[in-house]
């Protein structure tokens, strides 16, 4: 492991399990949305969707046709 890898954010780690475990500690909604859309591991995407609280970001994800769109639809709050 290089010295730089030790200081890299855990959500940028090459191991998907490490990235998924790091997701609950992320408060930056833009990072969570990016992970939900673009991370190669479905487990990381799902963890990111579950951690998102930005309803606009969830709505954008829910409009897609990806597997995560279904999870995002479930995470969106209904206007009741």
PDB file of N, CA, C and O in Angstrom:
ATOM      1  N   UNK A   1       0.861  -1.173   0.000  1.00  0.00           N
ATOM      2  CA  UNK A   1       0.000   0.000   0.000  1.00  0.00           C
ATOM      3  C   UNK A   1       0.902   1.230   0.000  1.00  0.00           C
ATOM      4  O   UNK A   1       1.841   1.334   0.789  1.00  0.00           O
ATOM      5  N   UNK A   2       0.598   2.145  -0.892  1.00  0.00           N
ATOM      6  CA  UNK A   2       1.402   3.362  -0.964  1.00  0.00           C
ATOM      7  C   UNK A   2       1.040   4.303   0.183  1.00  0.00           C
ATOM      8  O   UNK A   2      -0.009   4.166   0.812  1.00  0.00           O
ATOM      9  N   UNK A   3       1.912   5.239   0.434  1.00  0.00           N
ATOM     10  CA  UNK A   3       1.659   6.220   1.504  1.00  0.00           C
ATOM     11  C   UNK A   3       0.428   7.055   1.184  1.00  0.00           C
ATOM     12  O   UNK A   3      -0.311   7.447   2.087  1.00  0.00           O
ATOM     13  N   UNK A   4       0.207   7.326  -0.093  1.00  0.00           N
ATOM     14  CA  UNK A   4      -0.946   8.139  -0.486  1.00  0.00           C
ATOM     15  C   UNK A   4      -2.256   7.385  -0.290  1.00  0.00           C
ATOM     16  O   UNK A   4      -3.282   7.993   0.014  1.00  0.00           O
ATOM     17  N   UNK A   5      -2.231   6.080  -0.461  1.00  0.00           N
ATOM     18  CA  UNK A   5      -3.436   5.269  -0.291  1.00  0.00           C
ATOM     19  C   UNK A   5      -3.937   5.322   1.152  1.00  0.00           C
ATOM     20  O   UNK A   5      -5.137   5.190   1.393  1.00  0.00           O
ATOM     21  N   UNK A   6      -3.046   5.512   2.097  1.00  0.00           N
ATOM     22  CA  UNK A   6      -3.450   5.597   3.502  1.00  0.00           C
ATOM     23  C   UNK A   6      -4.280   6.835   3.788  1.00  0.00           C
ATOM     24  O   UNK A   6      -5.111   6.834   4.696  1.00  0.00           O
ATOM     25  N   UNK A   7      -4.060   7.891   3.015  1.00  0.00           N
ATOM     26  CA  UNK A   7      -4.763   9.149   3.247  1.00  0.00           C
ATOM     27  C   UNK A   7      -5.955   9.353   2.329  1.00  0.00           C
ATOM     28  O   UNK A   7      -6.698  10.323   2.483  1.00  0.00           O
ATOM     29  N   UNK A   8      -6.145   8.456   1.381  1.00  0.00           N
ATOM     30  CA  UNK A   8      -7.271   8.548   0.453  1.00  0.00           C
ATOM     31  C   UNK A   8      -8.569   8.301   1.213  1.00  0.00           C
ATOM     32  O   UNK A   8      -8.616   7.485   2.133  1.00  0.00           O
ATOM     33  N   UNK A   9      -9.608   9.005   0.823  1.00  0.00           N
ATOM     34  CA  UNK A   9     -10.924   8.791   1.439  1.00  0.00           C
ATOM     35  C   UNK A   9     -11.324   7.332   1.255  1.00  0.00           C
ATOM     36  O   UNK A   9     -11.097   6.747   0.196  1.00  0.00           O
ATOM     37  N   UNK A  10     -11.922   6.749   2.297  1.00  0.00           N
ATOM     38  CA  UNK A  10     -12.288   5.331   2.252  1.00  0.00           C
ATOM     39  C   UNK A  10     -13.293   5.032   1.142  1.00  0.00           C
ATOM     40  O   UNK A  10     -13.320   3.916   0.622  1.00  0.00           O
ATOM     41  N   UNK A  11     -14.127   6.018   0.767  1.00  0.00           N
ATOM     42  CA  UNK A  11     -15.096   5.757  -0.293  1.00  0.00           C
ATOM     43  C   UNK A  11     -14.429   5.716  -1.664  1.00  0.00           C
ATOM     44  O   UNK A  11     -15.086   5.409  -2.659  1.00  0.00           O
ATOM     45  N   UNK A  12     -13.139   6.020  -1.732  1.00  0.00           N
ATOM     46  CA  UNK A  12     -12.381   5.921  -2.985  1.00  0.00           C
ATOM     47  C   UNK A  12     -11.497   4.669  -3.007  1.00  0.00           C
ATOM     48  O   UNK A  12     -10.730   4.471  -3.949  1.00  0.00           O
ATOM     49  N   UNK A  13     -11.601   3.839  -1.989  1.00  0.00           N
ATOM     50  CA  UNK A  13     -10.777   2.639  -1.856  1.00  0.00           C
ATOM     51  C   UNK A  13     -11.082   1.668  -2.996  1.00  0.00           C
ATOM     52  O   UNK A  13     -12.224   1.601  -3.450  1.00  0.00           O
ATOM     53  N   UNK A  14     -10.091   0.920  -3.465  1.00  0.00           N
ATOM     54  CA  UNK A  14     -10.345  -0.040  -4.551  1.00  0.00           C
ATOM     55  C   UNK A  14     -11.244  -1.213  -4.143  1.00  0.00           C
ATOM     56  O   UNK A  14     -11.860  -1.837  -5.007  1.00  0.00           O
ATOM     57  N   UNK A  15     -11.329  -1.520  -2.862  1.00  0.00           N
ATOM     58  CA  UNK A  15     -12.145  -2.635  -2.371  1.00  0.00           C
ATOM     59  C   UNK A  15     -13.578  -2.155  -2.122  1.00  0.00           C
ATOM     60  O   UNK A  15     -13.800  -1.230  -1.340  1.00  0.00           O
ATOM     61  N   UNK A  16     -14.532  -2.778  -2.779  1.00  0.00           N
ATOM     62  CA  UNK A  16     -15.941  -2.381  -2.669  1.00  0.00           C
ATOM     63  C   UNK A  16     -16.466  -2.513  -1.238  1.00  0.00           C
ATOM     64  O   UNK A  16     -17.296  -1.709  -0.814  1.00  0.00           O
ATOM     65  N   UNK A  17     -16.002  -3.498  -0.499  1.00  0.00           N
ATOM     66  CA  UNK A  17     -16.460  -3.661   0.888  1.00  0.00           C
ATOM     67  C   UNK A  17     -16.024  -2.484   1.752  1.00  0.00           C
ATOM     68  O   UNK A  17     -16.774  -2.032   2.617  1.00  0.00           O
ATOM     69  N   UNK A  18     -14.820  -1.991   1.518  1.00  0.00           N
ATOM     70  CA  UNK A  18     -14.322  -0.833   2.262  1.00  0.00           C
ATOM     71  C   UNK A  18     -15.127   0.405   1.880  1.00  0.00           C
ATOM     72  O   UNK A  18     -15.485   1.209   2.741  1.00  0.00           O
ATOM     73  N   UNK A  19     -15.411   0.557   0.586  1.00  0.00           N
ATOM     74  CA  UNK A  19     -16.212   1.703   0.135  1.00  0.00           C
ATOM     75  C   UNK A  19     -17.604   1.657   0.742  1.00  0.00           C
ATOM     76  O   UNK A  19     -18.099   2.675   1.226  1.00  0.00           O
ATOM     77  N   UNK A  20     -18.242   0.495   0.724  1.00  0.00           N
ATOM     78  CA  UNK A  20     -19.594   0.362   1.266  1.00  0.00           C
ATOM     79  C   UNK A  20     -19.612   0.656   2.763  1.00  0.00           C
ATOM     80  O   UNK A  20     -20.548   1.283   3.259  1.00  0.00           O
ATOM     81  N   UNK A  21     -18.597   0.213   3.477  1.00  0.00           N
ATOM     82  CA  UNK A  21     -18.524   0.465   4.918  1.00  0.00           C
ATOM     83  C   UNK A  21     -18.294   1.945   5.211  1.00  0.00           C
ATOM     84  O   UNK A  21     -18.668   2.427   6.280  1.00  0.00           O
ATOM     85  N   UNK A  22     -17.689   2.663   4.281  1.00  0.00           N
ATOM     86  CA  UNK A  22     -17.403   4.084   4.481  1.00  0.00           C
ATOM     87  C   UNK A  22     -18.619   4.966   4.216  1.00  0.00           C
ATOM     88  O   UNK A  22     -18.679   6.094   4.706  1.00  0.00           O
ATOM     89  N   UNK A  23     -19.576   4.475   3.458  1.00  0.00           N
ATOM     90  CA  UNK A  23     -20.721   5.290   3.042  1.00  0.00           C
ATOM     91  C   UNK A  23     -21.496   5.913   4.204  1.00  0.00           C
ATOM     92  O   UNK A  23     -21.816   7.099   4.124  1.00  0.00           O
ATOM     93  N   UNK A  24     -21.812   5.196   5.265  1.00  0.00           N
ATOM     94  CA  UNK A  24     -22.578   5.826   6.352  1.00  0.00           C
ATOM     95  C   UNK A  24     -21.889   7.039   6.982  1.00  0.00           C
ATOM     96  O   UNK A  24     -22.555   7.871   7.598  1.00  0.00           O
ATOM     97  N   UNK A  25     -20.597   7.149   6.841  1.00  0.00           N
ATOM     98  CA  UNK A  25     -19.867   8.272   7.397  1.00  0.00           C
ATOM     99  C   UNK A  25     -19.786   9.479   6.472  1.00  0.00           C
ATOM    100  O   UNK A  25     -19.188  10.495   6.828  1.00  0.00           O
ATOM    101  N   UNK A  26     -20.380   9.377   5.296  1.00  0.00           N
ATOM    102  CA  UNK A  26     -20.326  10.474   4.321  1.00  0.00           C
ATOM    103  C   UNK A  26     -21.536  11.380   4.532  1.00  0.00           C
ATOM    104  O   UNK A  26     -22.679  10.924   4.521  1.00  0.00           O
ATOM    105  N   UNK A  27     -21.268  12.655   4.723  1.00  0.00           N
ATOM    106  CA  UNK A  27     -22.372  13.617   4.875  1.00  0.00           C
ATOM    107  C   UNK A  27     -22.585  14.444   3.609  1.00  0.00           C
ATOM    108  O   UNK A  27     -23.623  15.089   3.458  1.00  0.00           O
ATOM    109  N   UNK A  28     -21.628  14.432   2.716  1.00  0.00           N
ATOM    110  CA  UNK A  28     -21.720  15.200   1.476  1.00  0.00           C
ATOM    111  C   UNK A  28     -22.710  14.507   0.526  1.00  0.00           C
ATOM    112  O   UNK A  28     -22.422  13.445  -0.027  1.00  0.00           O
ATOM    113  N   UNK A  29     -23.860  15.125   0.354  1.00  0.00           N
ATOM    114  CA  UNK A  29     -24.922  14.527  -0.455  1.00  0.00           C
ATOM    115  C   UNK A  29     -24.516  14.377  -1.923  1.00  0.00           C
ATOM    116  O   UNK A  29     -24.962  13.442  -2.587  1.00  0.00           O
ATOM    117  N   UNK A  30     -23.693  15.265  -2.430  1.00  0.00           N
ATOM    118  CA  UNK A  30     -23.223  15.163  -3.816  1.00  0.00           C
ATOM    119  C   UNK A  30     -22.346  13.926  -4.002  1.00  0.00           C
ATOM    120  O   UNK A  30     -22.426  13.253  -5.030  1.00  0.00           O
ATOM    121  N   UNK A  31     -21.516  13.633  -3.016  1.00  0.00           N
ATOM    122  CA  UNK A  31     -20.679  12.434  -3.079  1.00  0.00           C
ATOM    123  C   UNK A  31     -21.554  11.187  -3.035  1.00  0.00           C
ATOM    124  O   UNK A  31     -21.331  10.243  -3.793  1.00  0.00           O
ATOM    125  N   UNK A  32     -22.542  11.181  -2.157  1.00  0.00           N
ATOM    126  CA  UNK A  32     -23.450  10.031  -2.070  1.00  0.00           C
ATOM    127  C   UNK A  32     -24.204   9.821  -3.374  1.00  0.00           C
ATOM    128  O   UNK A  32     -24.363   8.688  -3.828  1.00  0.00           O
ATOM    129  N   UNK A  33     -24.669  10.909  -3.975  1.00  0.00           N
ATOM    130  CA  UNK A  33     -25.384  10.791  -5.246  1.00  0.00           C
ATOM    131  C   UNK A  33     -24.453  10.241  -6.331  1.00  0.00           C
ATOM    132  O   UNK A  33     -24.853   9.387  -7.122  1.00  0.00           O
ATOM    133  N   UNK A  34     -23.227  10.726  -6.365  1.00  0.00           N
ATOM    134  CA  UNK A  34     -22.258  10.253  -7.355  1.00  0.00           C
ATOM    135  C   UNK A  34     -21.973   8.765  -7.166  1.00  0.00           C
ATOM    136  O   UNK A  34     -21.890   8.018  -8.140  1.00  0.00           O
ATOM    137  N   UNK A  35     -21.824   8.337  -5.909  1.00  0.00           N
ATOM    138  CA  UNK A  35     -21.600   6.916  -5.644  1.00  0.00           C
ATOM    139  C   UNK A  35     -22.809   6.072  -6.061  1.00  0.00           C
ATOM    140  O   UNK A  35     -22.653   4.995  -6.638  1.00  0.00           O
ATOM    141  N   UNK A  36     -23.999   6.564  -5.769  1.00  0.00           N
ATOM    142  CA  UNK A  36     -25.214   5.829  -6.124  1.00  0.00           C
ATOM    143  C   UNK A  36     -25.340   5.666  -7.633  1.00  0.00           C
ATOM    144  O   UNK A  36     -25.854   4.654  -8.110  1.00  0.00           O
ATOM    145  N   UNK A  37     -24.884   6.637  -8.368  1.00  0.00           N
ATOM    146  CA  UNK A  37     -24.992   6.588  -9.830  1.00  0.00           C
ATOM    147  C   UNK A  37     -23.838   5.868 -10.514  1.00  0.00           C
ATOM    148  O   UNK A  37     -24.036   5.184 -11.518  1.00  0.00           O
ATOM    149  N   UNK A  38     -22.626   6.021  -9.968  1.00  0.00           N
ATOM    150  CA  UNK A  38     -21.462   5.626 -10.757  1.00  0.00           C
ATOM    151  C   UNK A  38     -20.545   4.579 -10.147  1.00  0.00           C
ATOM    152  O   UNK A  38     -19.640   4.098 -10.829  1.00  0.00           O
ATOM    153  N   UNK A  39     -20.744   4.209  -8.890  1.00  0.00           N
ATOM    154  CA  UNK A  39     -19.840   3.212  -8.319  1.00  0.00           C
ATOM    155  C   UNK A  39     -20.062   1.881  -9.036  1.00  0.00           C
ATOM    156  O   UNK A  39     -21.203   1.505  -9.303  1.00  0.00           O
ATOM    157  N   UNK A  40     -18.986   1.172  -9.347  1.00  0.00           N
ATOM    158  CA  UNK A  40     -19.149  -0.101 -10.067  1.00  0.00           C
ATOM    159  C   UNK A  40     -19.779  -1.214  -9.227  1.00  0.00           C
ATOM    160  O   UNK A  40     -20.278  -2.193  -9.782  1.00  0.00           O
ATOM    161  N   UNK A  41     -19.763  -1.079  -7.914  1.00  0.00           N
ATOM    162  CA  UNK A  41     -20.307  -2.133  -7.051  1.00  0.00           C
ATOM    163  C   UNK A  41     -21.730  -1.789  -6.622  1.00  0.00           C
ATOM    164  O   UNK A  41     -21.983  -0.711  -6.084  1.00  0.00           O
ATOM    165  N   UNK A  42     -22.647  -2.706  -6.864  1.00  0.00           N
ATOM    166  CA  UNK A  42     -24.045  -2.483  -6.499  1.00  0.00           C
ATOM    167  C   UNK A  42     -24.217  -2.299  -4.995  1.00  0.00           C
ATOM    168  O   UNK A  42     -25.090  -1.548  -4.559  1.00  0.00           O
ATOM    169  N   UNK A  43     -23.397  -2.974  -4.203  1.00  0.00           N
ATOM    170  CA  UNK A  43     -23.504  -2.836  -2.740  1.00  0.00           C
ATOM    171  C   UNK A  43     -23.191  -1.405  -2.295  1.00  0.00           C
ATOM    172  O   UNK A  43     -23.812  -0.892  -1.363  1.00  0.00           O
ATOM    173  N   UNK A  44     -22.239  -0.771  -2.955  1.00  0.00           N
ATOM    174  CA  UNK A  44     -21.885   0.610  -2.639  1.00  0.00           C
ATOM    175  C   UNK A  44     -22.996   1.540  -3.114  1.00  0.00           C
ATOM    176  O   UNK A  44     -23.358   2.487  -2.415  1.00  0.00           O
ATOM    177  N   UNK A  45     -23.533   1.275  -4.288  1.00  0.00           N
ATOM    178  CA  UNK A  45     -24.639   2.086  -4.813  1.00  0.00           C
ATOM    179  C   UNK A  45     -25.828   2.048  -3.867  1.00  0.00           C
ATOM    180  O   UNK A  45     -26.406   3.086  -3.545  1.00  0.00           O
ATOM    181  N   UNK A  46     -26.189   0.857  -3.424  1.00  0.00           N
ATOM    182  CA  UNK A  46     -27.337   0.711  -2.524  1.00  0.00           C
ATOM    183  C   UNK A  46     -27.091   1.403  -1.191  1.00  0.00           C
ATOM    184  O   UNK A  46     -27.981   2.068  -0.661  1.00  0.00           O
ATOM    185  N   UNK A  47     -25.891   1.251  -0.649  1.00  0.00           N
ATOM    186  CA  UNK A  47     -25.556   1.925   0.609  1.00  0.00           C
ATOM    187  C   UNK A  47     -25.659   3.439   0.441  1.00  0.00           C
ATOM    188  O   UNK A  47     -26.123   4.138   1.343  1.00  0.00           O
ATOM    189  N   UNK A  48     -25.229   3.939  -0.706  1.00  0.00           N
ATOM    190  CA  UNK A  48     -25.294   5.381  -0.959  1.00  0.00           C
ATOM    191  C   UNK A  48     -26.737   5.854  -1.063  1.00  0.00           C
ATOM    192  O   UNK A  48     -27.077   6.906  -0.522  1.00  0.00           O
ATOM    193  N   UNK A  49     -27.583   5.106  -1.740  1.00  0.00           N
ATOM    194  CA  UNK A  49     -28.997   5.472  -1.841  1.00  0.00           C
ATOM    195  C   UNK A  49     -29.628   5.491  -0.452  1.00  0.00           C
ATOM    196  O   UNK A  49     -30.394   6.399  -0.130  1.00  0.00           O
ATOM    197  N   UNK A  50     -29.316   4.514   0.352  1.00  0.00           N
ATOM    198  CA  UNK A  50     -29.878   4.436   1.703  1.00  0.00           C
ATOM    199  C   UNK A  50     -29.382   5.565   2.599  1.00  0.00           C
ATOM    200  O   UNK A  50     -30.074   5.968   3.533  1.00  0.00           O
ATOM    201  N   UNK A  51     -28.188   6.076   2.318  1.00  0.00           N
ATOM    202  CA  UNK A  51     -27.629   7.150   3.131  1.00  0.00           C
ATOM    203  C   UNK A  51     -28.070   8.536   2.660  1.00  0.00           C
ATOM    204  O   UNK A  51     -27.959   9.510   3.404  1.00  0.00           O
ATOM    205  N   UNK A  52     -28.569   8.623   1.430  1.00  0.00           N
ATOM    206  CA  UNK A  52     -28.997   9.923   0.905  1.00  0.00           C
ATOM    207  C   UNK A  52     -30.197  10.467   1.662  1.00  0.00           C
ATOM    208  O   UNK A  52     -31.155   9.744   1.935  1.00  0.00           O
ATOM    209  N   UNK A  53     -30.133  11.731   1.994  1.00  0.00           N
ATOM    210  CA  UNK A  53     -31.281  12.407   2.607  1.00  0.00           C
ATOM    211  C   UNK A  53     -31.798  13.533   1.725  1.00  0.00           C
ATOM    212  O   UNK A  53     -32.881  14.066   1.966  1.00  0.00           O
ATOM    213  N   UNK A  54     -31.037  13.893   0.715  1.00  0.00           N
ATOM    214  CA  UNK A  54     -31.428  14.950  -0.221  1.00  0.00           C
ATOM    215  C   UNK A  54     -32.544  14.408  -1.122  1.00  0.00           C
ATOM    216  O   UNK A  54     -32.301  13.576  -1.996  1.00  0.00           O
ATOM    217  N   UNK A  55     -33.760  14.888  -0.897  1.00  0.00           N
ATOM    218  CA  UNK A  55     -34.916  14.378  -1.636  1.00  0.00           C
ATOM    219  C   UNK A  55     -34.827  14.687  -3.138  1.00  0.00           C
ATOM    220  O   UNK A  55     -35.323  13.911  -3.955  1.00  0.00           O
ATOM    221  N   UNK A  56     -34.208  15.798  -3.502  1.00  0.00           N
ATOM    222  CA  UNK A  56     -34.031  16.112  -4.918  1.00  0.00           C
ATOM    223  C   UNK A  56     -33.086  15.121  -5.588  1.00  0.00           C
ATOM    224  O   UNK A  56     -33.326  14.694  -6.717  1.00  0.00           O
ATOM    225  N   UNK A  57     -32.025  14.762  -4.898  1.00  0.00           N
ATOM    226  CA  UNK A  57     -31.085  13.777  -5.429  1.00  0.00           C
ATOM    227  C   UNK A  57     -31.763  12.416  -5.566  1.00  0.00           C
ATOM    228  O   UNK A  57     -31.585  11.727  -6.570  1.00  0.00           O
ATOM    229  N   UNK A  58     -32.535  12.035  -4.559  1.00  0.00           N
ATOM    230  CA  UNK A  58     -33.261  10.763  -4.634  1.00  0.00           C
ATOM    231  C   UNK A  58     -34.255  10.767  -5.787  1.00  0.00           C
ATOM    232  O   UNK A  58     -34.416   9.764  -6.483  1.00  0.00           O
ATOM    233  N   UNK A  59     -34.920  11.900  -5.985  1.00  0.00           N
ATOM    234  CA  UNK A  59     -35.875  11.997  -7.089  1.00  0.00           C
ATOM    235  C   UNK A  59     -35.171  11.859  -8.432  1.00  0.00           C
ATOM    236  O   UNK A  59     -35.680  11.192  -9.333  1.00  0.00           O
ATOM    237  N   UNK A  60     -34.008  12.482  -8.574  1.00  0.00           N
ATOM    238  CA  UNK A  60     -33.249  12.355  -9.824  1.00  0.00           C
ATOM    239  C   UNK A  60     -32.867  10.902 -10.066  1.00  0.00           C
ATOM    240  O   UNK A  60     -32.978  10.404 -11.187  1.00  0.00           O
ATOM    241  N   UNK A  61     -32.418  10.224  -9.018  1.00  0.00           N
ATOM    242  CA  UNK A  61     -32.050   8.810  -9.153  1.00  0.00           C
ATOM    243  C   UNK A  61     -33.271   7.945  -9.462  1.00  0.00           C
ATOM    244  O   UNK A  61     -33.186   6.998 -10.243  1.00  0.00           O
ATOM    245  N   UNK A  62     -34.397   8.273  -8.850  1.00  0.00           N
ATOM    246  CA  UNK A  62     -35.620   7.482  -9.036  1.00  0.00           C
ATOM    247  C   UNK A  62     -36.147   7.565 -10.463  1.00  0.00           C
ATOM    248  O   UNK A  62     -36.831   6.651 -10.923  1.00  0.00           O
ATOM    249  N   UNK A  63     -35.841   8.634 -11.158  1.00  0.00           N
ATOM    250  CA  UNK A  63     -36.306   8.791 -12.533  1.00  0.00           C
ATOM    251  C   UNK A  63     -35.516   7.949 -13.524  1.00  0.00           C
ATOM    252  O   UNK A  63     -35.941   7.774 -14.666  1.00  0.00           O
ATOM    253  N   UNK A  64     -34.385   7.432 -13.103  1.00  0.00           N
ATOM    254  CA  UNK A  64     -33.543   6.647 -13.995  1.00  0.00           C
ATOM    255  C   UNK A  64     -34.104   5.262 -14.245  1.00  0.00           C
ATOM    256  O   UNK A  64     -35.173   4.902 -13.752  1.00  0.00           O
ATOM    257  N   UNK A  65     -33.362   4.500 -15.017  1.00  0.00           N
ATOM    258  CA  UNK A  65     -33.795   3.145 -15.338  1.00  0.00           C
ATOM    259  C   UNK A  65     -32.854   2.097 -14.749  1.00  0.00           C
ATOM    260  O   UNK A  65     -32.929   0.918 -15.093  1.00  0.00           O
ATOM    261  N   UNK A  66     -31.980   2.536 -13.868  1.00  0.00           N
ATOM    262  CA  UNK A  66     -31.021   1.610 -13.270  1.00  0.00           C
ATOM    263  C   UNK A  66     -31.665   0.819 -12.129  1.00  0.00           C
ATOM    264  O   UNK A  66     -32.791   1.094 -11.714  1.00  0.00           O
ATOM    265  N   UNK A  67     -30.937  -0.145 -11.649  1.00  0.00           N
ATOM    266  CA  UNK A  67     -31.384  -0.925 -10.496  1.00  0.00           C
ATOM    267  C   UNK A  67     -31.565  -0.024  -9.284  1.00  0.00           C
ATOM    268  O   UNK A  67     -32.451  -0.246  -8.458  1.00  0.00           O
ATOM    269  N   UNK A  68     -30.725   0.985  -9.187  1.00  0.00           N
ATOM    270  CA  UNK A  68     -30.790   1.884  -8.038  1.00  0.00           C
ATOM    271  C   UNK A  68     -32.007   2.801  -8.101  1.00  0.00           C
ATOM    272  O   UNK A  68     -32.388   3.381  -7.084  1.00  0.00           O
ATOM    273  N   UNK A  69     -32.618   2.943  -9.265  1.00  0.00           N
ATOM    274  CA  UNK A  69     -33.817   3.782  -9.382  1.00  0.00           C
ATOM    275  C   UNK A  69     -34.931   3.225  -8.499  1.00  0.00           C
ATOM    276  O   UNK A  69     -35.659   3.985  -7.861  1.00  0.00           O
ATOM    277  N   UNK A  70     -35.060   1.920  -8.463  1.00  0.00           N
ATOM    278  CA  UNK A  70     -36.083   1.287  -7.628  1.00  0.00           C
ATOM    279  C   UNK A  70     -35.807   1.574  -6.151  1.00  0.00           C
ATOM    280  O   UNK A  70     -36.723   1.906  -5.399  1.00  0.00           O
ATOM    281  N   UNK A  71     -34.556   1.446  -5.741  1.00  0.00           N
ATOM    282  CA  UNK A  71     -34.194   1.725  -4.348  1.00  0.00           C
ATOM    283  C   UNK A  71     -34.424   3.182  -4.024  1.00  0.00           C
ATOM    284  O   UNK A  71     -34.889   3.511  -2.933  1.00  0.00           O
ATOM    285  N   UNK A  72     -34.104   4.064  -4.962  1.00  0.00           N
ATOM    286  CA  UNK A  72     -34.302   5.501  -4.742  1.00  0.00           C
ATOM    287  C   UNK A  72     -35.795   5.842  -4.620  1.00  0.00           C
ATOM    288  O   UNK A  72     -36.185   6.682  -3.808  1.00  0.00           O
ATOM    289  N   UNK A  73     -36.614   5.182  -5.433  1.00  0.00           N
ATOM    290  CA  UNK A  73     -38.065   5.414  -5.335  1.00  0.00           C
ATOM    291  C   UNK A  73     -38.553   5.039  -3.949  1.00  0.00           C
ATOM    292  O   UNK A  73     -39.391   5.735  -3.375  1.00  0.00           O
ATOM    293  N   UNK A  74     -38.043   3.957  -3.411  1.00  0.00           N
ATOM    294  CA  UNK A  74     -38.443   3.531  -2.076  1.00  0.00           C
ATOM    295  C   UNK A  74     -37.950   4.463  -0.979  1.00  0.00           C
ATOM    296  O   UNK A  74     -38.568   4.568   0.080  1.00  0.00           O
ATOM    297  N   UNK A  75     -36.834   5.139  -1.236  1.00  0.00           N
ATOM    298  CA  UNK A  75     -36.263   6.029  -0.234  1.00  0.00           C
ATOM    299  C   UNK A  75     -36.858   7.427  -0.274  1.00  0.00           C
ATOM    300  O   UNK A  75     -36.714   8.194   0.679  1.00  0.00           O
ATOM    301  N   UNK A  76     -37.524   7.761  -1.371  1.00  0.00           N
ATOM    302  CA  UNK A  76     -38.142   9.085  -1.470  1.00  0.00           C
ATOM    303  C   UNK A  76     -39.298   9.168  -0.494  1.00  0.00           C
ATOM    304  O   UNK A  76     -40.070   8.221  -0.341  1.00  0.00           O
ATOM    305  N   UNK A  77     -39.408  10.313   0.167  1.00  0.00           N
ATOM    306  CA  UNK A  77     -40.556  10.532   1.071  1.00  0.00           C
ATOM    307  C   UNK A  77     -41.757  10.918   0.244  1.00  0.00           C
ATOM    308  O   UNK A  77     -41.653  11.671  -0.724  1.00  0.00           O
ATOM    309  N   UNK A  78     -42.885  10.398   0.633  1.00  0.00           N
ATOM    310  CA  UNK A  78     -44.112  10.779  -0.036  1.00  0.00           C
ATOM    311  C   UNK A  78     -44.638  12.059   0.605  1.00  0.00           C
ATOM    312  O   UNK A  78     -44.387  12.311   1.784  1.00  0.00           O
ATOM    313  N   UNK A  79     -45.341  12.841  -0.139  1.00  0.00           N
ATOM    314  CA  UNK A  79     -45.860  14.096   0.377  1.00  0.00           C
ATOM    315  C   UNK A  79     -47.169  13.920   1.113  1.00  0.00           C
ATOM    316  O   UNK A  79     -48.199  14.433   0.675  1.00  0.00           O
ATOM    317  N   UNK A  80     -47.147  13.200   2.229  1.00  0.00           N
ATOM    318  CA  UNK A  80     -48.385  12.996   2.980  1.00  0.00           C
ATOM    319  C   UNK A  80     -48.460  13.848   4.195  1.00  0.00           C
ATOM    320  O   UNK A  80     -49.445  13.789   4.931  1.00  0.00           O
TER     321      UNK A  80
END
